[in-house]
Protein backbone atom coordinates (compact mmCIF):
# COMPACT_ATOMS: atom_id res chain seq x y z
CA UNK A 1 0.00 0.00 0.00
CA UNK A 2 2.99 2.27 0.37
CA UNK A 3 2.60 5.45 -1.65
CA UNK A 4 -0.96 4.56 -2.75
CA UNK A 5 -4.16 6.57 -2.38
CA UNK A 6 -7.03 4.76 -0.66
CA UNK A 7 -10.65 5.62 -1.43
CA UNK A 8 -13.18 4.74 1.30
CA UNK A 9 -16.89 4.57 0.53
CA UNK A 10 -18.71 5.00 3.86
CA UNK A 11 -22.28 3.96 4.67
CA UNK A 12 -24.15 3.88 7.97
CA UNK A 13 -26.16 0.64 8.17
CA UNK A 14 -23.10 -1.58 8.49
CA UNK A 15 -21.16 0.71 10.85
CA UNK A 16 -20.50 -0.03 14.51
CA UNK A 17 -23.01 2.56 15.77
CA UNK A 18 -26.15 1.68 13.76
CA UNK A 19 -28.49 -0.72 15.56
CA UNK A 20 -32.00 0.28 14.44
CA UNK A 21 -33.62 2.04 11.51
CA UNK A 22 -33.77 5.22 13.60
CA UNK A 23 -29.96 5.27 13.62
CA UNK A 24 -30.00 5.76 9.85
CA UNK A 25 -32.62 8.53 9.64
CA UNK A 26 -31.57 12.16 9.39
CA UNK A 27 -31.86 14.28 12.56
CA UNK A 28 -32.99 11.59 14.99
CA UNK A 29 -31.13 11.34 18.32
CA UNK A 30 -30.05 7.85 17.27
CA UNK A 31 -28.59 9.21 14.01
CA UNK A 32 -26.53 11.69 16.03
CA UNK A 33 -25.03 8.77 17.92
CA UNK A 34 -24.47 6.71 14.80
CA UNK A 35 -22.75 9.47 12.83
CA UNK A 36 -20.27 9.98 15.68
CA UNK A 37 -19.47 6.28 15.71
CA UNK A 38 -19.19 6.14 11.91
CA UNK A 39 -16.71 9.00 12.00
CA UNK A 40 -14.71 7.10 14.61
CA UNK A 41 -14.87 3.95 12.47
CA UNK A 42 -13.36 5.88 9.60
CA UNK A 43 -10.63 7.31 11.79
CA UNK A 44 -9.72 3.74 12.76
CA UNK A 45 -9.75 2.66 9.11
CA UNK A 46 -7.69 5.66 8.02
CA UNK A 47 -5.22 5.11 10.85
CA UNK A 48 -4.68 1.53 9.72
CA UNK A 49 -4.18 2.65 6.13
CA UNK A 50 -1.63 5.30 7.10
CA UNK A 51 0.10 2.67 9.23
CA UNK A 52 0.32 0.56 6.06
CA UNK A 53 2.08 3.46 4.33
CA UNK A 54 -0.61 4.94 2.10
CA UNK A 55 0.05 8.41 0.73
CA UNK A 56 -3.52 9.64 1.14
CA UNK A 57 -7.04 8.63 2.21
CA UNK A 58 -10.21 9.96 0.59
CA UNK A 59 -13.56 9.28 2.29
CA UNK A 60 -16.81 9.49 0.33
CA UNK A 61 -19.89 9.81 2.55
CA UNK A 62 -22.44 7.62 0.73
CA UNK A 63 -25.37 7.37 3.15
CA UNK A 64 -28.65 9.09 2.20
CA UNK A 65 -27.84 12.79 1.78
CA UNK A 66 -24.09 12.17 1.84
CA UNK A 67 -23.73 14.50 4.85
CA UNK A 68 -23.48 12.22 7.87
CA UNK A 69 -19.86 12.41 8.98
CA UNK A 70 -18.68 15.06 11.40
CA UNK A 71 -15.72 16.86 9.80
CA UNK A 72 -14.46 18.30 13.09
CA UNK A 73 -14.08 14.76 14.47
CA UNK A 74 -12.46 13.31 11.35
CA UNK A 75 -8.71 12.61 11.11
CA UNK A 76 -7.28 15.79 9.57
CA UNK A 77 -5.16 13.77 7.15
CA UNK A 78 -8.34 12.51 5.47
CA UNK A 79 -9.99 14.26 2.53
CA UNK A 80 -13.78 14.16 2.97
CA UNK A 81 -16.14 14.21 -0.01
CA UNK A 82 -19.80 14.85 0.89
CA UNK A 83 -22.94 14.87 -1.26
CA UNK A 84 -23.41 13.41 -4.73
CA UNK A 85 -22.02 14.27 -8.16
CA UNK A 86 -22.95 13.56 -11.76
CA UNK A 87 -19.33 12.76 -12.66
CA UNK A 88 -16.64 12.04 -13.62
CA UNK A 89 -17.54 8.90 -11.63
CA UNK A 90 -21.33 8.75 -11.27
CA UNK A 91 -22.26 9.53 -7.66
CA UNK A 92 -18.66 9.82 -6.52
CA UNK A 93 -17.42 12.81 -8.50
CA UNK A 94 -13.62 13.06 -8.58
CA UNK A 95 -11.63 10.09 -7.34
CA UNK A 96 -8.51 12.09 -6.50
CA UNK A 97 -6.06 9.60 -8.00
CA UNK A 98 -7.38 6.64 -5.99
CA UNK A 99 -5.46 3.38 -6.42
CA UNK A 100 -7.83 1.06 -4.54
CA UNK A 101 -11.13 1.20 -2.66
CA UNK A 102 -12.59 0.10 0.66
CA UNK A 103 -16.33 -0.11 1.38
CA UNK A 104 -16.89 0.55 5.09
CA UNK A 105 -20.27 0.15 6.78
CA UNK A 106 -22.32 -1.02 3.80
CA UNK A 107 -25.39 -3.26 3.88
CA UNK A 108 -26.83 -6.32 2.16
CA UNK A 109 -29.04 -6.33 -0.94
CA UNK A 110 -32.77 -5.77 -0.84
CA UNK A 111 -34.39 -9.19 -0.60
CA UNK A 112 -31.67 -10.67 1.61
CA UNK A 113 -33.73 -11.60 4.67
CA UNK A 114 -30.61 -12.19 6.78
CA UNK A 115 -29.30 -8.68 6.17
CA UNK A 116 -29.59 -5.76 8.62
CA UNK A 117 -31.76 -3.04 7.02
CA UNK A 118 -31.02 -4.68 3.68
CA UNK A 119 -31.94 -2.67 0.58
CA UNK A 120 -30.64 -1.74 -2.84
CA UNK A 121 -30.62 2.01 -3.60
CA UNK A 122 -33.82 2.69 -1.61
CA UNK A 123 -35.98 0.80 0.86
CA UNK A 124 -38.98 1.50 -1.41
CA UNK A 125 -37.52 -1.19 -3.66
CA UNK A 126 -37.87 -4.77 -2.40
CA UNK A 127 -35.32 -6.30 -4.75
CA UNK A 128 -33.44 -5.67 -7.98
CA UNK A 129 -32.79 -8.61 -10.29
CA UNK A 130 -30.30 -8.38 -13.16
CA UNK A 131 -30.22 -11.31 -15.57
CA UNK A 132 -32.28 -13.23 -13.03
CA UNK A 133 -29.92 -12.68 -10.08
CA UNK A 134 -30.34 -10.39 -7.08
CA UNK A 135 -27.78 -7.59 -7.03
CA UNK A 136 -26.38 -5.53 -4.18
CA UNK A 137 -25.14 -1.95 -4.12
CA UNK A 138 -21.53 -3.07 -3.80
CA UNK A 139 -21.71 -4.58 -7.29
CA UNK A 140 -22.98 -1.30 -8.72
CA UNK A 141 -20.49 0.86 -6.84
CA UNK A 142 -17.53 -1.41 -7.63
CA UNK A 143 -18.44 -1.45 -11.33
CA UNK A 144 -18.47 2.36 -11.45
CA UNK A 145 -15.00 2.37 -9.89
CA UNK A 146 -13.71 -0.31 -12.24
CA UNK A 147 -14.07 2.05 -15.21
CA UNK A 148 -11.45 4.21 -13.46
CA UNK A 149 -9.17 1.23 -12.72
CA UNK A 150 -9.92 1.34 -8.98
CA UNK A 151 -10.29 -2.20 -7.55
CA UNK A 152 -12.11 -3.09 -4.34
CA UNK A 153 -9.85 -4.47 -1.59
CA UNK A 154 -11.98 -4.41 1.56
CA UNK A 155 -15.59 -4.53 2.76
CA UNK A 156 -17.25 -4.22 6.17
CA UNK A 157 -20.91 -4.56 7.09
CA UNK A 158 -23.33 -7.01 8.66
CA UNK A 159 -22.45 -10.73 8.29
CA UNK A 160 -25.00 -11.25 5.50
CA UNK A 161 -23.56 -8.32 3.53
CA UNK A 162 -20.03 -9.67 3.93
CA UNK A 163 -21.17 -13.06 2.70
CA UNK A 164 -22.79 -11.48 -0.37
CA UNK A 165 -19.66 -9.55 -1.32
CA UNK A 166 -17.36 -12.51 -0.69
CA UNK A 167 -19.53 -14.62 -3.00
CA UNK A 168 -19.14 -12.09 -5.81
CA UNK A 169 -15.57 -10.86 -5.17
CA UNK A 170 -13.68 -13.61 -3.37
CA UNK A 171 -10.44 -11.61 -3.17
CA UNK A 172 -12.01 -8.91 -1.01
CA UNK A 173 -11.08 -8.93 2.70
CA UNK A 174 -14.26 -8.63 4.77
CA UNK A 175 -14.99 -7.63 8.34
CA UNK A 176 -18.39 -8.54 9.78
CA UNK A 177 -20.16 -6.18 12.20
CA UNK A 178 -23.00 -8.20 13.83
CA UNK A 179 -26.21 -6.46 14.91
CA UNK A 180 -27.34 -8.16 18.10
CA UNK A 181 -30.37 -6.44 19.67
CA UNK A 182 -29.49 -7.92 23.08
CA UNK A 183 -26.13 -6.16 22.94
CA UNK A 184 -27.81 -2.89 21.98
CA UNK A 185 -30.18 -3.06 24.95
CA UNK A 186 -27.27 -3.15 27.41
CA UNK A 187 -25.32 0.12 27.25
CA UNK A 188 -22.13 -1.27 28.77
CA UNK A 189 -22.12 -4.26 26.45
CA UNK A 190 -22.90 -2.01 23.49
CA UNK A 191 -20.00 0.34 24.21
CA UNK A 192 -17.63 -2.59 24.67
CA UNK A 193 -18.89 -4.21 21.46
CA UNK A 194 -18.39 -1.00 19.45
CA UNK A 195 -14.80 -0.67 20.65
CA UNK A 196 -14.06 -4.33 19.90
CA UNK A 197 -15.68 -4.14 16.48
CA UNK A 198 -13.76 -0.99 15.61
CA UNK A 199 -10.51 -2.65 16.61
CA UNK A 200 -11.52 -5.64 14.46
CA UNK A 201 -12.09 -3.25 11.56
CA UNK A 202 -8.63 -1.75 12.05
CA UNK A 203 -6.94 -5.15 12.32
CA UNK A 204 -8.72 -6.45 9.19
CA UNK A 205 -7.38 -3.53 7.17
CA UNK A 206 -3.89 -4.13 8.53
CA UNK A 207 -4.21 -7.73 7.33
CA UNK A 208 -5.11 -6.94 3.69
CA UNK A 209 -2.39 -8.99 1.94
CA UNK A 210 -1.83 -6.66 -1.01
CA UNK A 211 -3.53 -4.13 -3.24
CA UNK A 212 -1.22 -4.84 -6.15
CA UNK A 213 -2.82 -6.66 -9.05
CA UNK A 214 -6.31 -6.88 -7.57
CA UNK A 215 -9.04 -7.84 -10.07
CA UNK A 216 -11.49 -5.21 -11.23
CA UNK A 217 -15.09 -6.23 -10.63
CA UNK A 218 -17.45 -5.21 -13.41
CA UNK A 219 -20.99 -6.38 -14.10
CA UNK A 220 -21.15 -7.85 -17.60
CA UNK A 221 -23.67 -6.73 -20.26
CA UNK A 222 -26.25 -7.12 -21.61
CA UNK A 223 -28.58 -6.42 -18.69
CA UNK A 224 -32.16 -7.60 -18.33
CA UNK A 225 -33.45 -5.80 -15.25
CA UNK A 226 -36.44 -6.23 -12.98
CA UNK A 227 -36.96 -3.61 -10.27
CA UNK A 228 -39.44 -4.98 -7.74
CA UNK A 229 -41.01 -2.34 -5.49
CA UNK A 230 -42.51 -2.95 -2.06
CA UNK A 231 -45.80 -1.43 -3.21
CA UNK A 232 -47.45 -1.22 -6.63
CA UNK A 233 -48.41 2.42 -5.99
CA UNK A 234 -44.74 3.32 -5.45
CA UNK A 235 -43.78 1.55 -8.66
CA UNK A 236 -46.37 3.56 -10.60
CA UNK A 237 -45.23 6.79 -8.96
CA UNK A 238 -41.55 6.24 -9.78
CA UNK A 239 -42.15 4.96 -13.30
CA UNK A 240 -42.64 8.34 -14.93
CA UNK A 241 -40.17 7.01 -17.48
CA UNK A 242 -42.62 4.68 -19.17
CA UNK A 243 -40.71 1.44 -18.69
CA UNK A 244 -42.79 -1.73 -19.03
CA UNK A 245 -44.54 -2.44 -15.74
CA UNK A 246 -46.44 -5.39 -14.29
CA UNK A 247 -47.83 -4.63 -10.85
CA UNK A 248 -44.88 -3.95 -8.53
CA UNK A 249 -42.30 -4.84 -11.19
CA UNK A 250 -40.64 -2.40 -13.60
CA UNK A 251 -38.61 -3.96 -16.42
CA UNK A 252 -36.01 -2.66 -18.83
CA UNK A 253 -33.09 -3.86 -20.95
CA UNK A 254 -29.72 -2.15 -21.29
CA UNK A 255 -26.69 -2.92 -23.45
CA UNK A 256 -24.19 -0.94 -21.37
CA UNK A 257 -23.58 -0.66 -17.63
CA UNK A 258 -23.95 3.12 -17.41
CA UNK A 259 -27.28 2.93 -19.24
CA UNK A 260 -28.49 0.34 -16.73
CA UNK A 261 -27.18 2.27 -13.73
CA UNK A 262 -28.72 5.54 -14.85
CA UNK A 263 -32.05 3.81 -15.42
CA UNK A 264 -31.90 2.37 -11.89
CA UNK A 265 -31.13 5.81 -10.46
CA UNK A 266 -34.02 7.33 -12.42
CA UNK A 267 -36.44 4.72 -11.09
CA UNK A 268 -35.15 4.94 -7.52
CA UNK A 269 -34.81 8.70 -7.11
CA UNK A 270 -35.66 11.01 -10.00
CA UNK A 271 -38.87 12.50 -11.37
CA UNK A 272 -38.44 13.46 -15.04
CA UNK A 273 -37.95 17.19 -14.48
CA UNK A 274 -35.41 16.68 -11.68
CA UNK A 275 -33.41 14.29 -13.83
CA UNK A 276 -33.47 16.68 -16.80
CA UNK A 277 -32.19 19.45 -14.52
CA UNK A 278 -29.85 17.21 -12.51
CA UNK A 279 -26.75 19.31 -13.32
CA UNK A 280 -28.49 22.14 -11.46
CA UNK A 281 -30.52 20.10 -8.94
CA UNK A 282 -27.66 17.99 -7.55
CA UNK A 283 -25.36 20.94 -6.70
CA UNK A 284 -28.35 22.68 -5.10
CA UNK A 285 -29.15 19.64 -2.98
CA UNK A 286 -25.54 19.58 -1.78
CA UNK A 287 -25.94 23.12 -0.48
CA UNK A 288 -29.27 22.32 1.23
CA UNK A 289 -28.05 19.06 2.77
CA UNK A 290 -24.84 20.64 4.00
CA UNK A 291 -26.82 23.38 5.76
CA UNK A 292 -29.13 20.77 7.26
CA UNK A 293 -26.20 18.70 8.53
CA UNK A 294 -24.60 21.75 10.15
CA UNK A 295 -27.85 22.50 11.98
CA UNK A 296 -27.59 19.14 13.71
CA UNK A 297 -23.99 19.33 14.87
N, C-alpha and C positions, 0 to 999 in steps of 0.2 A: 504493500500500500504506500510505501514511501514515495513522497512527491506527487501523489495522486490527489484528485479532488473528488470528495464523496458527496453524493446528492441524496438527502434523506427526504422521503415522502412521509409525512406525519398525519395520522388519523387518530380519532379519539376512542372509538369503540374498543379497540384492542389494547389500549394503554393500561397502565397499572391503576389509574384512578377512576376508571369508568366501571360502574357496577350495576347501573340501572339505566333505563331510557332517559330519565331526568338528567343524568350526568352528561348527556350528549345534546341537550336542548339549550339554545342560546338564552342566557340571562337567568337561568335557574340557580339557586344556591348550590345545587349539586354540580352544575357546570362550572361554577367558580372553583370548586374543589378539584374537579377533573382537569381543568386547564392548567392549574398549578402543577399537578402531578405529571401531566404530559410534558410540560416544560422541563421538569426535573428529569423525566425519562430521556429527553433529548440531550440534556446536558451530560447524562451518563453515557449515552451513545456517542456523542461528540468527543467526550473525554477519552473513550476507548479508541476512537479513530485517530485522534491526535497522538495517543500513546503508540499506535501502530505506525506513525510517521506520515500521515496524510498532510498534504500542503494546505488544504482548505476543506471546510464543511459548509454545504448549502442545505438549508432546511426549507422545504415547501410545505406550508400549512394546507392540508387538503381536506379538512373536515368542514362540511356545510359552507359557511360563508368564507372560510379560509382565513378567519381572524379569531383564532382561539388561543394561540400562544401568548405569553406575557413577555414582551421584548426586554423589559427591565430585569427579568429573572434569567434570561437566556445567556449562556456563555458568550462573552463578547467577541470571541474568535469566530463565531458562527454568523454566516450571512442568512438572514431570514427573508423569505419571499412569502407574502401574504396575498390573499385574493386569487382571482382567476384571470387567465389571459387567452387571447385567441391564437397566439403563436409567439415565437416560431414553433415550439412544441405545444400542441393543443392542451389547454388547461394549465400547463406549467409556465409558459412564457420562455424566458431565457434559461439555459441550463448552466451557464457560467463555466463552461469547459469541463463539465463533470466527466469523470472516467468510469464510475460505477455507481450503482444505486442501492439504497437500503429502504425497505418499506417498514416503518415502525408504527405499531398500533392499529393495523388494519383489521378488517373483519371478513367473515365468510360470505359466500354468495347467497343471494336471495334464493330460498328454496332448500337451503341446508338446515334441517331442523336441529342439528346439533350445535349450530353456530350461535354465538352471543350477538343479539341484535343484527342478525344476518340480513343483508340486502345487497342489491346491485344497483348503483346510482341513486335510487330513491326507494324509501320504504313503501311508496305507492305501488311499486312494481313487485309482484310476487316472485318472479323468476324470469331470467332471460336465457333462451336456448339458441345456440348458434350451431347449425348443422346437426341438430338433434341433441346437443350436449349443453348442460348448464355451464354458464361462464361466471367467473368472479371478476371483481374490479381489478385485481392484480394482473390478470391477463390483459385487460385493456390498457392499464397504465404502463405495464412492461413493454407492450407492443409499441406504444407511442415513443417510449425511450429508445427502443431498438433502432428506430429510423435515424437516431442521432448517435448510434454506436455506443449506447450506455447500457451495459448489462446489469441484471439484478443479482446481488450477492447475498442479501440477507432479508429476512422477513420475521416480524413478530406480530402476534395477535392471539386470539383464543385458540385452544387446541384444534378445533375443527377447521379454522382458517389456515393454520399451519399445515394440517394434513392436506387440505386442498392444494395449497401452493406446492408442497413437496411432491404431490402426485403429478403436477404439470411441469415443474422445474426442479428436477431431483438434485441439482447441484447447489441449490439455494440453502444456506444455513438458516434454520428456523429456531425461534425461541417462543415457547408457548406461555401465555399469561392466562391461567385459569380464572373463571368467574364463579366463585363459590359463594352463594348467598349467605351461608352460615358464617363465613369469614367476614363478610360485609357487616353483618349484624353485631359483631363484637369489635368495638373500636380498637382495642389493643391488638387483637389478632390481625385486623385489617391493616393497621400501621406497620406491623411487623411483616406482613405478607407483601405490602408494597415495597418496602426496603429490600426484602429478599428477591422479589421479582425484578426490581431495578438492577440489583447486583447481577442477577442471572442474565439480564439483557446485556449488561456491560461485558460480562465474561464471554457470552456467545459471540459478540463482535470481536473480542480479542482472539477468539478461536477460529475465525474465518481463515481457511488455509491459504487462499490466494485470491487475488482479483485479476490476475493475469490470465488471459485466454479464456475467460468465462464465455459460455454460449450466450447468444442473443435470443431471447424468446420473442417470437412473432406469430400471431395468429395467421393461419394460411387461408387465402381466398380460394374459391368464391365463398360468400357467406349467405346462407339462408337463415333468416332471423325470425324468431317468435318472441315478442315481448308480452308477457302475461301479467296483467294488472291484478291487484287485489279485488278491485271492483269494476264492473262493466261501465258504470257512470264515469269513473276516472279515465278509463281507456278512451271513451268517447270524447271527453273533455280535452285530453292531451293529443288526440289524433286530428288536429286541425290540418294535418299535412296530407290527409286523404289516402293513407296507406290502407291496404286491404285489412278489414277487421271482422272478426267473428267473436261476438260476445266480449270477453275480457282480453282477447288475444289480438294483437296487432302484428301483421306480417310484412316483411319486405326482403328484397334480395339486393345484395351489393357485390360488385366485382373487386373492389379495393377496400382495404382496411379503413382508410380515412372516411370514405363514403359511409361505411357501416357505422363507424364511431360517431360521426356527425348526425346520422339519422337517430341513433340511440340518444344522443344529447338533446336533439329536437323533441323527441317523444317524452323524455324524462323531465325536461325543464322549460322548453321555450314555446310560447305562443308565436305565431307567424311574424307579427310585427316586431316583437322583441328580438327574434332571430335575425330578421332583416337589418335591424339597427344595432346588432350586437357589438359592432366596433365602437359605438357610442354608449350602449347600455352597460357593457361589462366594465369599462373604466368608471362609469358613474356609480355602479354598485360597489366598486372597491372603495370609493370615497365614503359612501353611506355606511358600509359595513365597518370601515375603520373607525368612523365616528362612534358607531354603536358599541364597538368593542372597547373604546376608550372610556365610554360612559360607565362601563362595568368593571373598570380596574379598581 
